[in-house]
């Protein structure tokens, strides 16, 4: 399995968003594709890899972070700070062959969630997101990393131990760099809008350099409700990756597929 190298950043427009993402984490589970297939549009093949014993597996990830210095390029003086969690799985667009992610949706802890929810009909939902984190400058890792989201749609609680160690292997991928790019660097997302239409938007970020985390505890209500990762299995992730900060560009507005 080979993944293309990270592309150069595309040019931006005034409608695009730039944000520094703090307390960035990717918590991933390797699950039976049969659990995921009913929840993803048939246009997209699941990006399956061989798990332990050769059994097919697909990644399912929760991605919490805090938007810091969030701004639209047309109005750089208006800056926001808010917690967010994205819920996704990994797919391949059957029409283009592109690796991408399928978004079940997002929780956002700010009134601006009304824009994607109402104007663009994205599956974004309000949630009260709180981070309780402490960074150890000398050790170069988090001394404490906790996140909690109060939300009807996707309540969540996460407690991570940051080892401070670099990633040395990605289960299912013989090449470390290819595995990391596949796990951390999909730049296109697809989703089903709230009106049933398929939608897409794209992002850009530099290559991540995360450290390895372990779980003290995790409870993601959406994954349990969908049946893709029941609560009883959430303590056994495929991987936990943590990065203190990274910058993302989001290319807006989103588009309808086709």
C-alpha positions as CSV (number, residue, x, y, z in Angstrom):
1,X,0.0,0.0,0.0
2,X,1.4,3.3,-1.1
3,X,0.3,6.8,-0.3
4,X,1.2,9.9,-2.3
5,X,3.5,12.5,-0.7
6,X,1.9,15.4,1.1
7,X,0.9,18.0,-1.6
8,X,1.8,21.7,-1.5
9,X,-0.7,24.1,0.0
10,X,-3.3,25.2,-2.6
11,X,-3.9,29.0,-2.9
12,X,-6.4,30.5,-0.6
13,X,-9.4,32.8,-1.2
14,X,-11.1,35.3,1.0
15,X,-13.9,32.8,1.9
16,X,-11.4,30.3,3.3
17,X,-10.7,29.8,7.0
18,X,-7.3,29.5,8.8
19,X,-7.1,28.2,12.4
20,X,-4.4,27.1,14.8
21,X,-5.7,23.8,16.3
22,X,-4.5,23.1,19.8
23,X,-4.9,20.0,21.9
24,X,-5.1,18.0,18.6
25,X,-5.7,14.3,19.0
26,X,-6.7,11.4,16.7
27,X,-8.2,8.4,18.6
28,X,-8.6,5.5,16.2
29,X,-10.2,2.1,16.4
30,X,-9.8,-0.8,13.9
31,X,-13.2,-2.3,13.3
32,X,-14.9,-4.9,11.1
33,X,-15.9,-3.2,7.9
34,X,-19.4,-4.7,8.1
35,X,-20.1,-2.4,11.0
36,X,-19.2,0.7,9.0
37,X,-20.5,-0.1,5.6
38,X,-24.2,0.6,6.3
39,X,-23.3,4.2,7.4
40,X,-21.3,5.2,4.4
41,X,-22.7,6.1,0.9
42,X,-22.0,3.4,-1.7
43,X,-20.0,5.8,-3.9
44,X,-17.2,5.4,-1.4
45,X,-15.3,2.1,-0.8
46,X,-14.0,1.6,2.7
47,X,-10.3,1.9,2.9
48,X,-9.6,-1.5,4.3
49,X,-6.3,-2.9,5.5
50,X,-5.2,-6.3,6.9
51,X,-5.5,-6.4,10.7
52,X,-4.1,-9.0,13.0
53,X,-4.4,-12.5,11.5
54,X,-5.2,-10.9,8.1
55,X,-8.8,-10.0,9.0
56,X,-10.0,-6.9,7.1
57,X,-10.2,-3.8,9.2
58,X,-11.2,-0.2,8.6
59,X,-10.2,2.8,10.7
60,X,-12.8,4.8,12.7
61,X,-11.5,8.0,14.3
62,X,-12.6,10.7,16.8
63,X,-10.6,13.9,16.3
64,X,-10.9,16.4,19.2
65,X,-9.2,19.8,19.2
66,X,-9.5,23.4,20.2
67,X,-9.9,25.9,17.4
68,X,-7.5,28.7,18.4
69,X,-7.2,32.0,16.5
70,X,-10.0,30.8,14.1
71,X,-10.5,33.4,11.4
72,X,-12.0,33.9,7.9
73,X,-9.4,35.4,5.6
74,X,-11.9,38.1,4.5
75,X,-12.2,39.3,8.1
76,X,-9.0,38.5,9.9
77,X,-9.8,40.8,12.8
78,X,-12.7,38.5,13.9
79,X,-11.0,35.7,15.7
80,X,-12.7,32.8,17.7
81,X,-11.7,30.1,20.1
82,X,-13.9,27.0,20.4
83,X,-13.7,23.2,21.0
84,X,-14.5,20.8,18.3
85,X,-14.7,17.0,17.6
86,X,-14.9,15.4,14.2
87,X,-16.2,11.9,13.7
88,X,-14.9,10.0,10.6
89,X,-13.9,6.9,8.8
90,X,-11.5,6.3,5.9
91,X,-12.7,5.8,2.4
92,X,-11.7,5.7,-1.3
93,X,-13.8,7.6,-3.8
94,X,-14.7,5.0,-6.4
95,X,-15.0,7.6,-9.2
96,X,-11.6,9.3,-8.6
97,X,-9.6,6.8,-6.7
98,X,-8.8,9.5,-4.1
99,X,-8.2,8.6,-0.5
100,X,-10.5,10.6,1.7
101,X,-12.6,10.5,4.9
102,X,-16.3,10.1,5.4
103,X,-17.6,12.4,8.1
104,X,-20.5,11.3,10.3
105,X,-20.4,14.9,11.6
106,X,-19.0,17.3,14.0
107,X,-19.7,18.9,17.4
108,X,-18.7,22.5,17.8
109,X,-18.8,24.5,21.0
110,X,-19.7,27.9,19.6
111,X,-22.7,29.8,18.3
112,X,-21.1,29.9,14.8
113,X,-22.1,26.3,14.4
114,X,-25.3,27.8,13.0
115,X,-23.5,28.7,9.8
116,X,-22.5,25.2,8.6
117,X,-25.7,23.7,10.2
118,X,-28.2,26.0,8.6
119,X,-26.6,27.7,5.6
120,X,-24.7,24.7,4.3
121,X,-26.8,21.9,5.8
122,X,-23.6,20.2,7.2
123,X,-24.1,17.5,9.8
124,X,-22.6,19.8,12.5
125,X,-24.1,20.0,15.9
126,X,-23.7,22.2,19.0
127,X,-21.9,20.7,22.0
128,X,-20.3,22.2,25.1
129,X,-16.7,21.2,24.7
130,X,-14.2,21.6,27.5
131,X,-10.5,20.8,27.5
132,X,-8.6,20.3,30.8
133,X,-5.0,20.1,29.6
134,X,-1.5,20.9,31.0
135,X,1.6,21.0,28.9
136,X,5.0,20.0,30.4
137,X,7.5,22.2,28.5
138,X,10.5,20.4,29.9
139,X,9.2,16.9,29.0
140,X,7.8,18.0,25.7
141,X,4.4,16.3,26.3
142,X,1.1,16.7,28.0
143,X,1.1,16.2,31.7
144,X,-2.7,16.1,31.5
145,X,-5.0,15.7,28.6
146,X,-8.8,15.5,29.2
147,X,-11.7,16.5,27.0
148,X,-15.5,16.4,27.7
149,X,-18.4,17.3,25.4
150,X,-22.0,17.8,26.6
151,X,-24.1,17.1,23.5
152,X,-27.4,15.3,22.7
153,X,-26.0,14.2,19.4
154,X,-22.5,13.1,20.4
155,X,-21.6,13.2,24.1
156,X,-18.0,12.4,24.7
157,X,-15.3,12.1,27.4
158,X,-11.6,11.4,26.9
159,X,-8.7,11.0,29.2
160,X,-5.3,10.4,27.5
161,X,-1.8,9.8,28.7
162,X,0.8,11.4,26.4
163,X,4.0,9.3,26.4
164,X,5.9,12.0,24.5
165,X,7.3,9.3,22.3
166,X,7.3,9.6,18.5
167,X,5.3,7.1,16.4
168,X,7.4,4.2,15.4
169,X,4.8,1.9,13.7
170,X,1.3,2.0,12.3
171,X,-0.5,-1.3,12.6
172,X,-1.3,-2.8,9.2
173,X,1.2,-0.7,7.3
174,X,4.7,-2.0,6.6
175,X,6.0,1.6,5.9
176,X,5.7,4.0,8.8
177,X,5.5,7.2,6.7
178,X,2.8,5.7,4.4
179,X,0.9,4.6,7.4
180,X,1.1,8.1,9.1
181,X,0.1,9.9,5.9
182,X,-2.9,7.6,5.5
183,X,-4.0,8.0,9.1
184,X,-3.3,11.7,9.7
185,X,-3.3,13.4,6.3
186,X,-6.6,12.9,4.3
187,X,-7.3,16.3,2.8
188,X,-10.8,15.7,1.3
189,X,-13.9,14.9,3.3
190,X,-17.3,13.7,2.2
191,X,-20.6,13.5,4.1
192,X,-24.3,13.4,3.7
193,X,-25.9,16.8,4.2
194,X,-28.9,17.1,6.4
195,X,-31.1,17.3,3.3
196,X,-29.7,14.0,2.1
197,X,-27.4,15.4,-0.6
198,X,-23.8,14.3,-0.7
199,X,-21.4,17.1,0.1
200,X,-17.6,17.7,0.2
201,X,-15.0,20.2,1.4
202,X,-11.2,20.1,1.5
203,X,-8.5,21.2,4.0
204,X,-4.8,21.5,4.0
205,X,-2.2,21.2,6.8
206,X,1.4,20.4,7.0
207,X,2.5,16.9,7.9
208,X,1.7,16.1,11.5
209,X,4.4,15.1,14.0
210,X,2.3,13.5,16.7
211,X,3.4,11.7,19.8
212,X,2.0,8.3,21.0
213,X,-0.8,8.4,23.6
214,X,-2.6,5.7,25.6
215,X,-6.1,5.8,27.0
216,X,-7.1,6.1,30.6
217,X,-10.7,6.2,29.4
218,X,-12.9,7.0,26.4
219,X,-16.6,7.3,25.9
220,X,-17.8,8.5,22.6
221,X,-21.6,8.3,22.5
222,X,-22.0,8.6,18.7
223,X,-19.8,5.5,17.9
224,X,-21.7,3.5,20.5
225,X,-25.1,4.6,19.2
226,X,-24.1,3.7,15.6
227,X,-22.7,0.4,16.7
228,X,-19.3,0.9,15.0
229,X,-17.4,1.0,18.3
230,X,-19.5,0.0,21.3
231,X,-18.6,1.5,24.7
232,X,-17.2,-1.9,25.8
233,X,-14.6,-1.8,23.0
234,X,-13.6,1.9,23.2
235,X,-10.8,1.3,25.8
236,X,-8.9,-0.8,23.1
237,X,-8.0,1.6,20.3
238,X,-5.8,1.0,17.3
239,X,-3.9,4.1,18.1
240,X,-3.9,7.4,20.0
241,X,-2.0,10.3,18.5
242,X,-1.5,13.7,20.2
243,X,0.0,17.0,18.9
244,X,0.0,20.2,20.9
245,X,-0.7,22.5,17.9
246,X,-0.9,22.6,14.2
247,X,-2.4,25.0,11.6
248,X,-5.2,24.1,9.3
249,X,-6.7,25.8,6.2
250,X,-10.3,25.0,5.3
251,X,-11.4,25.7,1.8
252,X,-14.9,27.1,1.8
253,X,-17.7,27.1,1.0
254,X,-18.4,23.4,0.8
255,X,-19.8,21.9,-2.4
256,X,-22.3,19.4,-3.5
257,X,-20.9,16.2,-4.9
258,X,-21.5,15.9,-8.6
